[in-house]
Amino acid sequence: MSDRTISLTVVLDDTYRVDDIQEVVGAIRMIKGISSVGVNVADSDSYIAYNRARTDLTNKILDILLKE
């Protein structure tokens, strides 16, 4: 028996103005089975999380490259 899916998450490649992304939101709403589409506004928490992840990844890459 197959697992059942309740939701999908879409992550954008950059931050966009809410009014500039409305066409994408409208296109997603047209996909069969979509009940609702929410827009999450970037705030300080999202920027902090992005920068922490970027720093962690940078440190891991440097550790690999500088490992003797």
N, C-alpha and C positions, 0 to 999 in steps of 0.2 A: 504494500500500500504506500502511496506517495504522501509526503508531508504537504500540509496546506499553508499557503502564504497569505498573510494578512496585510502586509505593507511593504513598500519599497522606499528606499531613501536615495535621493539624487543630490550629489554634491557638485557645485559649480566650480569651474576652474579659477575664478576670480570673484571679487565682489562687484556687484552691479547695482545701479539705482533701481528701486522698486518699479518705477514706471517704465524703465528700459527692459525689464525682464517679463513684463506682462504677456508678450507674445509667446514666450516659452511656456509660461504657466497655462495659457489658453491651449497650446498644443498638447500639453500633458493631459489637460482635462478632456480632450477629445479621444484619448486612448480608451479602448473598450475596458470596462471593469473599474475605471477610476471613479471613486466616490467623492473625493475632495482633494484639493491641493492647497497646502499651506506654505506661506513664505516666511522664512526666518530671517530677521534683520540682524546684520552683523553688529556686535557690540564689543565692549572691552574684553569680555570673557572669551569670545571667539578669537580675537586677536592674540590674547595671551596664550590660548591653547595652540594656535598655529605657530607662534614663535617658540614655545617650549618644544613642540614636536620638531621644528626645524633645527633648533639648537641640539637636541638629542641626536638627530640623524647626522648632523654635521660632526659632532663629537665621535660618533661611531665610525664614520668614514675616515676621519683623521686618525683614530686609533688603528684602523686597519692599514692605512697607508704608512704610518710612522712606526708600525710594529717591526721590531728587529728580530 
